[in-house]
Amino acid sequence: MSKVKTITVSNLKAISGLTADFNGSTAIITGRNNAGKSSFLRSLPDRLRGIKPDIIVKSGESEGFAEWILTTGEKFHWSFDNKTAKGERLSFITQDVQGNELKGSITQEIMKKYFPEIFDVDAFLQASPQKQKKMLEQLSGLDLTAINDRYKIAYDDRTWANKKLADAKANLKPVNPSLEKKEVEVFEIQQEIAGMELHNHKYKKATEEVQNLGKQLSASDTEIKRLQTLLKTAEADKKALEKRIADGDKWTNQKENQPKGDDVSYMLNKKLQDALDKNEAIKKNNIAIKSQEDLTELDIEAKSFDRKVKAIGLEKAKLIQQSNLPEGFDFTDDGILYNNLPFTKEQLSSSGIYIAALKLAAMNIGEVKTLHFDASFLDKNSLADIEKWANENDLQLLIERPDFEAGEITYELRSDIK
C-alpha cells in the first residue's frame, strides 16, 4: 500500500504551477474560493477514473501537466495540450530493480488497482437519507429491495393486528358466567296475552248482545200489545228471546267467562318484560363471550406478525453483517443508522458523521491509502478527531478548506497528529 508523496500541476485550469510535497502525511490544503484546490487534488485521479473536464489547459496557455508521485515510487503523469487532436497523454512510471525508470501507458487494470471508483464523501454527506441509504447499499453490494418490501408488509400487518387487538381490548364487556347462552322463548307468553285480549273482546261482545236482546224483548212486549194478530209469532219470538237471554246470562255468569282482571294482565306483561330483559342480557353476555374469544385470536395473530417482523429483521441484520460494511452501520425505512443513531446532525457530532463517511470511502480505497474531502463546515475540534482517527488507521487525508482571507493555495502537513 502507498500514499501520496508529491503532487505537481502546471497550467491546469486555474493553476499556473504548484507542487506540494506531502511525503505521505495528512495535510490541510487551503486557498480562496475558485483558486483550484479541488482541481489540484482531484483532477489526475478523476481523469484516471474517466472523468474529464471540458476545459483543462489554463486560459492563455497551450500545454500543461499533472503528476502524482507515490511513497512507493510509482508515478502517474498526465500531459495535455490544445495543439494536437488527441490533446493528452497518460503515463505510468515505475522503476526496475536497477532503479531505471519504466514508462508505459496506463491500463484499465492499473487504474482499478490504484484509483478504483471512489465513494464521494462530500456527495454522501449532502445527500438525502434515502439517497444515502441507496449509496450505502450499492457500496456494500447489498440489494435490500426485496427484503425491505417484505419487512414493510410484515410491519404494516403487525401494526394493523396490534390496532385490532387494542380496539378489541378497549371494547371488551364484562361476562356473567351464571347467565345461560340460550334466550328465553317469548312467543307463548305473547300468544297468552293475545288470547286474553281476544277473550275480553268476546265477553264485551256478549254483554252488548245481552243488552241488545233486552231491548229487543222490550220491543217485543210492545209489539204483542199492539199486534194481537201476531201474538203467536210474538210469543214464539219471546220464548226464543227469553231462552237466548237465559243462555247469555248463564254464560256470562260462569266463572271462567268472567273478564280477566288487571292483576292477570300485569303478571303476564311482567312475565314478558322479564323474558325480554333476560334475553337482552343474554345477547350482551354472548357478545362479551365472543369478544373474549376474538381477543384471544387477535392476540395470537398479533404475536404471529411480531415474530414475522423480528425474523425478517434478523435476516436483514444477518445480510448486513455478512456484507463488507464497516461496523456500526444499519438500515432503516427512512435512511441509515450509525451506532444505533440516525445519520443526522441532530443525532451525531460533526466529526462522527465525517469519520463514518470516511470509513465508507476507505472500503474502496485501492492501492493508494489516501482520502480527500472538503472540511469547510468542520470546526477545529471535529477536524482534530477526524485526523486522529485517520492516523490510528494509517490513512493519509488531503483535507480541503477555504481561506477566508482570500489567499492562494497553501498546505500544512499534519504528521504530528496522534
C-alpha positions in Angstrom: 0.0 0.0 0.0 1.2 3.5 -0.7 0.3 7.1 -0.1 0.7 10.4 -2.0 4.2 11.8 -1.7 4.1 14.7 -4.2 1.5 16.4 -6.4 2.7 18.7 -9.2 0.5 20.6 -11.7 1.2 23.1 -14.4 -1.3 25.2 -16.4 -4.2 23.1 -15.1 -7.5 25.0 -15.2 -6.9 28.0 -12.8 -3.5 26.9 -11.6 -0.3 28.2 -13.3 2.1 26.0 -11.4 2.1 24.3 -8.0 4.0 21.5 -6.2 3.0 20.0 -2.8 5.4 17.6 -1.1 3.1 15.7 1.3 5.6 12.8 1.9 2.6 10.5 2.8 1.4 12.8 5.6 -2.1 14.1 6.2 -2.3 17.7 5.0 -4.7 20.6 5.1 -4.9 22.5 1.7 -6.3 26.0 1.9 -6.9 28.8 -0.6 -9.6 31.2 -1.7 -12.7 30.1 -3.5 -12.0 29.1 -7.1 -8.3 29.1 -6.6 -8.2 25.5 -7.8 -7.9 23.4 -4.6 -10.2 20.7 -5.9 -8.6 20.7 -9.3 -5.1 20.3 -7.7 -6.2 17.4 -5.5 -8.6 15.6 -7.8 -8.1 16.3 -11.5 -5.5 13.5 -12.2 -7.2 10.7 -10.2 -10.6 11.8 -11.6 -9.1 11.6 -15.1 -7.9 8.1 -14.5 -11.4 7.2 -13.5 -12.7 8.6 -16.8 -13.9 12.0 -15.6 -12.5 14.6 -17.9 -13.2 18.3 -17.5 -14.4 20.3 -20.5 -11.6 22.8 -20.1 -8.2 21.5 -19.0 -5.4 23.9 -20.1 -5.2 27.2 -18.3 -6.6 30.1 -20.2 -3.9 31.7 -22.3 -1.6 28.6 -22.3 -1.2 25.8 -24.8 0.0 22.9 -22.7 0.4 21.6 -19.1 0.7 18.5 -17.0 -0.3 16.9 -13.7 1.8 14.4 -11.9 1.4 12.3 -8.8 4.3 10.5 -7.1 3.5 7.8 -4.6 5.6 7.0 -1.5 6.3 3.6 -3.1 7.9 5.2 -6.1 5.2 4.9 -8.8 4.4 8.0 -10.8 1.2 9.0 -12.7 1.7 11.6 -15.3 -0.9 13.4 -17.4 0.3 15.8 -20.0 -2.3 17.8 -22.0 -2.3 20.5 -24.7 -4.6 22.3 -27.0 -2.3 21.9 -30.0 -3.0 18.3 -31.1 -6.1 16.4 -31.9 -5.7 13.9 -29.1 -4.6 16.6 -26.7 -3.4 14.4 -23.9 -1.2 11.5 -22.8 -1.5 9.4 -19.6 1.7 7.6 -18.4 2.5 5.2 -15.6 6.2 5.2 -14.5 7.9 2.6 -12.3 11.4 1.5 -11.7 13.2 -1.8 -12.4 15.5 -3.5 -9.9 18.4 -1.4 -11.1 16.5 1.9 -10.5 15.8 2.6 -14.1 12.5 4.3 -15.0 10.0 2.2 -16.9 7.4 4.3 -18.6 4.2 2.9 -20.1 0.6 3.6 -20.8 -2.0 3.4 -18.1 -4.2 0.4 -18.5 -7.6 -0.3 -17.0 -6.1 -2.8 -14.6 -3.6 -0.1 -13.3 -6.4 2.4 -13.0 -8.6 0.0 -10.9 -5.7 -1.1 -8.8 -4.6 2.4 -7.8 -7.7 4.5 -8.3 -10.9 2.5 -8.2 -14.2 4.2 -8.4 -14.4 6.4 -5.3 -17.1 6.8 -2.7 -17.8 10.5 -2.9 -17.7 11.6 0.8 -19.0 15.1 0.1 -21.8 13.9 -2.1 -22.8 11.3 0.5 -22.9 13.9 3.3 -25.1 16.3 1.3 -27.5 13.6 0.1 -30.9 12.9 1.5 -31.4 10.0 3.9 -33.0 7.8 1.2 -30.2 8.6 -1.2 -27.6 7.9 1.5 -29.3 4.5 2.0 -29.1 3.7 -1.7 -25.4 4.7 -1.9 -24.6 2.5 1.1 -26.5 -0.4 -0.5 -24.5 0.0 -3.7 -21.2 0.4 -1.9 -21.7 -2.8 0.1 -23.2 -4.8 -2.8 -26.4 -5.3 -0.9 -29.8 -5.4 -2.6 -32.3 -5.0 0.2 -35.2 -4.1 -2.0 -37.0 -7.4 -1.7 -36.4 -7.9 2.0 -37.3 -4.3 2.7 -40.6 -4.9 0.8 -41.2 -8.0 2.8 -40.3 -6.2 6.0 -42.7 -3.3 5.2 -45.6 -5.7 4.5 -44.9 -7.6 7.7 -44.5 -4.3 9.7 -47.8 -3.0 8.3 -49.5 -6.3 9.1 -48.2 -6.2 12.6 -49.4 -2.6 13.1 -52.8 -3.5 11.8 -53.0 -6.6 14.0 -51.9 -4.6 17.1 -54.5 -1.9 16.3 -57.3 -4.6 16.1 -56.0 -6.1 19.3 -56.0 -2.7 21.1 -59.6 -1.9 19.8 -60.8 -5.3 20.9 -59.3 -4.8 24.4 -60.9 -1.3 24.6 -64.4 -2.7 23.6 -64.4 -5.7 26.0 -67.6 -6.1 28.1 -67.9 -7.9 31.4 -69.1 -11.5 31.2 -71.8 -13.0 33.5 -70.7 -16.7 33.9 -74.0 -17.7 35.5 -76.2 -16.4 32.6 -77.2 -19.1 30.1 -76.5 -18.5 26.4 -79.9 -19.5 25.0 -82.6 -16.8 25.0 -86.0 -17.3 26.7 -88.8 -18.2 24.3 -91.4 -15.4 24.4 -93.8 -16.5 21.7 -96.1 -18.5 24.0 -96.3 -15.6 26.5 -97.2 -13.2 23.7 -99.9 -15.8 22.5 -101.3 -16.0 26.0 -101.6 -12.2 26.1 -103.2 -12.1 22.7 -105.7 -14.9 23.9 -106.6 -12.8 27.0 -107.3 -9.8 24.8 -109.4 -11.9 22.5 -111.4 -13.4 25.5 -112.1 -9.9 26.9 -113.3 -8.7 23.5 -115.6 -11.7 23.3 -117.0 -11.0 26.7 -117.6 -7.4 25.8 -119.5 -8.5 22.6 -121.5 -11.0 24.7 -122.5 -8.3 27.2 -123.5 -5.9 24.4 -125.5 -8.6 22.8 -127.4 -9.4 26.0 -128.2 -5.7 26.3 -129.4 -5.5 22.8 -131.5 -8.6 23.3 -133.1 -7.0 26.3 -134.0 -4.0 24.2 -135.5 -6.3 21.6 -137.5 -8.1 24.4 -139.0 -4.8 25.4 -139.8 -4.0 21.9 -141.5 -7.4 21.5 -143.7 -6.7 24.6 -144.9 -3.5 22.9 -145.3 -5.3 19.6 -147.5 -8.0 21.3 -149.8 -5.4 22.7 -150.0 -3.6 19.5 -150.3 -6.5 17.2 -152.7 -9.0 18.7 -153.0 -10.7 15.4 -149.4 -11.6 15.6 -149.5 -12.8 19.2 -148.4 -16.4 18.5 -145.5 -15.3 16.4 -144.6 -12.7 19.0 -144.9 -15.3 21.9 -142.7 -17.7 20.0 -140.2 -14.9 19.4 -140.5 -14.0 23.1 -139.8 -17.5 24.2 -136.8 -17.7 21.9 -135.5 -14.5 23.1 -136.0 -15.4 26.7 -134.1 -18.6 26.1 -131.3 -16.8 24.4 -131.2 -14.3 27.3 -131.1 -17.1 29.8 -128.3 -18.8 27.9 -126.4 -15.5 27.7 -126.9 -14.8 31.4 -125.8 -18.4 32.2 -122.6 -18.0 30.0 -121.7 -14.6 31.4 -122.3 -15.8 35.0 -119.9 -18.7 34.6 -116.6 -18.0 36.4 -114.4 -19.0 33.6 -116.1 -16.5 31.3 -115.7 -13.6 33.7 -113.3 -10.8 32.5 -109.6 -11.2 33.4 -108.5 -8.6 35.9 -105.6 -6.1 35.8 -103.7 -8.3 38.1 -103.6 -11.1 35.4 -102.7 -8.5 32.7 -99.9 -7.1 35.0 -98.5 -10.6 35.7 -98.4 -11.6 32.0 -96.8 -8.3 30.9 -94.3 -8.6 33.7 -93.5 -12.1 32.7 -93.0 -10.9 29.1 -90.8 -8.0 30.2 -88.7 -10.2 32.4 -88.2 -12.6 29.5 -87.2 -9.7 27.1 -84.8 -8.3 29.7 -83.2 -11.6 30.3 -82.8 -12.1 26.5 -81.2 -8.7 26.2 -78.7 -9.6 29.0 -78.0 -13.0 27.3 -77.4 -11.2 24.0 -74.9 -8.8 25.6 -73.3 -11.6 27.5 -72.9 -13.7 24.3 -71.3 -10.7 22.6 -68.9 -10.3 25.5 -68.0 -14.0 25.3 -67.4 -13.7 21.6 -65.3 -10.6 22.2 -63.2 -12.6 24.7 -62.8 -15.3 22.0 -61.9 -12.8 19.3 -59.4 -11.1 21.7 -57.6 -14.4 22.1 -57.4 -14.9 18.3 -56.3 -11.3 17.7 -53.6 -11.7 20.3 -52.3 -14.9 18.6 -52.4 -13.1 15.2 -50.5 -10.0 16.6 -47.9 -12.2 18.1 -47.5 -14.1 14.9 -46.9 -10.9 12.9 -44.5 -9.7 15.5 -42.5 -12.9 15.2 -42.5 -12.5 11.4 -41.2 -8.9 11.6 -38.5 -9.9 14.0 -37.5 -12.8 11.8 -37.2 -10.6 8.8 -35.3 -8.1 10.8 -32.8 -10.8 11.9 -32.5 -11.9 8.3 -31.8 -8.4 7.2 -29.3 -7.9 10.1 -27.5 -11.1 9.0 -27.2 -9.9 5.4 -25.8 -6.6 6.6 -23.4 -8.4 9.0 -22.2 -10.6 6.1 -21.6 -7.7 3.9 -18.3 -5.7 3.9 -19.9 -2.6 5.6 -17.9 -1.2 8.5 -19.1 -2.0 12.0 -21.9 0.3 13.3 -23.9 0.8 10.1 -27.5 -0.3 9.7 -30.5 0.4 7.5 -34.0 1.8 8.4 -37.1 2.5 6.3 -36.2 6.2 6.4 -32.4 6.1 5.9 -29.4 4.7 7.7 -28.2 4.3 11.3 -24.7 4.7 12.7 -24.0 3.2 16.1 -27.8 2.8 16.5 -28.4 6.6 15.9 -29.9 8.2 12.8 -27.2 9.5 10.5 -28.2 13.2 11.1 -26.5 16.3 12.5 -29.1 16.3 15.3 -28.0 12.8 16.5 -24.3 12.6 15.7 -21.4 15.0 16.1 -19.8 16.6 13.0 -16.6 14.5 13.5 -18.7 11.4 14.0 -20.5 12.0 10.7 -17.3 12.6 8.8 -15.5 9.7 10.3 -18.4 7.4 9.4 -18.4 8.7 5.8 -14.6 8.3 5.6 -14.9 4.7 6.8 -17.2 4.0 3.9 -14.8 5.7 1.5 -12.0 3.6 2.8 -13.8 0.4 1.8 -13.0 1.0 -1.9 -9.7 2.9 -1.5 -7.5 0.9 -3.8 -3.7 0.8 -3.6 -3.3 4.4 -2.5 -4.4 4.9 1.1 -5.4 8.5 0.6 -8.7 10.1 1.1 -9.8 13.6 0.0 -12.7 15.6 1.5 -13.9 19.1 1.9 -13.8 20.3 5.6 -15.4 23.6 5.1 -18.0 23.0 7.7 -15.9 21.5 10.4 -14.6 23.2 13.5 -11.1 22.7 14.9 -12.1 20.0 17.4 -14.1 18.0 14.9 -11.2 18.1 12.4 -8.8 17.0 15.1 -11.0 14.0 15.9 -11.0 13.0 12.2 -7.2 13.4 11.9 -6.7 11.2 15.0 -8.9 8.5 13.5 -7.1 8.6 10.2 -3.7 8.4 12.0 -4.9 5.4 14.0 -6.0 3.6 10.8 -2.8 4.6 8.8 -4.7 6.7 6.3 -3.5 9.9 4.6 -6.0 12.7 4.4 -5.9 15.5 1.9 -8.3 18.0 3.6 -9.6 20.9 1.6 -10.6 24.1 3.4 -11.3 27.6 2.2 -9.1 30.5 3.1 -11.4 33.2 4.3 -8.6 35.8 3.9 -8.6 35.1 0.1 -5.1 33.6 -0.1 -3.5 31.5 -2.7 -3.3 27.7 -2.4 -1.1 26.6 0.5 -0.8 23.4 2.5 0.1 22.4 6.1 1.4 18.9 6.9 -0.3 17.3 9.9 2.1 14.5 10.7 2.1 15.4 14.4 -1.4 14.2 14.9 -1.5 11.3 17.4 
